[in-house]
C-alpha cells in the first residue's frame, strides 16, 4: 500500500522543466511532420468566417456586457489538492497525514518511503523468527484418547 501511495503522490508533483522541454520538442516534431504535407490535402477543408457563422446557433453567441475578470495565477507550491475518499482512507490506514498542498508532497513521499522500509524490515524479521521456530521444534503429535471398543476394526 505504501508503494501505491508513493506512486500517487509522485503523479501529483508538478512537472519539471525537463518534462516541459520534451513536450515542446514533441510539438516541434509534430509541426515538422505536418509541414511535410504527406497527408492528403483533399480531405481538409478550411472554413471562412462567413461559413462558420452559418453553423452557429442563434442562442450560442456570447453575452454582451459581461466581462470575465482575470483569474489570479496560483503558484504550484500553494495549489491545494483534492483527494478521493478512498485515497484518504489509504493515508489513514498508513497513519500518514495526506498532503493538502503541493509543497507538502515531497515530505509525504519521504514519510511513506520510511514506512515502506520499516514494514519490509519487519516482514523479514517475522519470516526469520518463523523459520527458527520450525527448525527448533518439529510439530508434536497429540495422543488421542479413545477407547478401541467404541471403534471396531474394519
N, C-alpha and C positions, 0 to 999 in steps of 0.2 A: 504494500500500500504506500510505503514511503516513496518508492520509485515512481509510482503513479502521480503522487502529489508533486514530486520534484519536476517531472516532465510537464505537468500542468502549469506550474509556476514559471518554468523556463519559456513556455509558449506565450505567457503573458508579458514577458520582458519586452521593452521597446526595441525596435530594430536598430542595429548599429549602422555606422557609416558604410561598413563593408557590404552589408546586405543591400543598402540603398544604391551603392555603386554597381552591384551586379544587376539590379533591376534596370538601372539606366543603360547598362551595356546591352541587356536583352532587348530593350526598346529600340536601341540603335540598330541591332541586328534585324529586328522586325521591319524597321523603316528601310533598311538596305534591301531586304527581300522584296518589299512592296515596290521599291523604286525600279527593280529589275523589269517588272512588267511581264513576268512569265505567265501570270494568270490571264484568263480571257477577259478582255475589257468589254466584250459584248454583253456580259451578264450584269455589269454595273451601270446603273442609270443615276445620274445626278438630277436632283430636282431644283428648279429655280425657286425663288422666294414666292412667286405667284402660284406655282404649283403646290407648294407646301401649304399655302393658305386655303386651297381647295379641300385639303384633308382635315383641316382644323374644324372642330365642332364649335358652334356659336357660343356655348357656355364655357368653353375651355380657355378663354383668354384670361390674362392676368388682371386682377382687380386694380383699379386706379386709386391713387391716393394713399395706399398703404405701402410704406417703405419698410423694408426689413432692416433692422439695426445690425451693426456688425457684431458678430459673436466674439467674445473675448477668447483669445487662444489660451488653452490650458496647457501649462508646461507638463511634459510627460512625467516628471517626478511627482507632481501633485495630483495627477489624474487618479480619480477614485476607481476602484474595481468592484464589479458586481459578480457575485458567485451564486451558483445554484445551491439549493438546499442540500442536495446530495454531496456536493463538494464540501460544504460547511460541516456536514456530518463526518466526512473523512478526516478533516482537520481536527474535529472534536475527538474522534477516536484516537488520533495520534497525540492528543494533548498539546497541540501547537495552535497558536493564535493565527487565524487566516489573515493574509495581508489585505488591508483595505485601501492602500495607496501603492502606486507603482514603486515608489522609493523603498518600500518595506520588502519587496520581493527577494532581493539579494540575501537579506538576513534570514528570511523564512526558508530559503533554499539551503542555507548553511545549517540551520537547525534541523531540517529534515534529513540532510546528509549525515549529521551526527547521530540522529536517532536510528537511521538505517544501519550505520556501522555498529551501534550498540546492540541492536536486535540480532544482527548477523553474528556478533561475538557470543551473544547469549545462546543462540541456537547451537553453535559449535560446542559450547560448554555442556549443554544438555545432552548432545549426542555422545560426547566423550564420557559423561557420567553413566549414561545408559549402557555403553559398551563395557565399561569397567564392572558394573554390577552383573552383567551377563557372564563375564569371564570368571568372577569370583565364585558365585554360587550357581550351579546348574539348577534348573527348576525342580523342586521337590514334588514327588508324587504323594498324594494323600492316600492314607489307608481308608478304605471304605468299610464301615461296619454294617454287615448284613448277615443274616442267617441263611445258610445254604438250604435249609428246609423250605424256606419261602420261594426259592428259585430252583426248581428241579432241573436237572441236567437234560440236555436235549439228546 
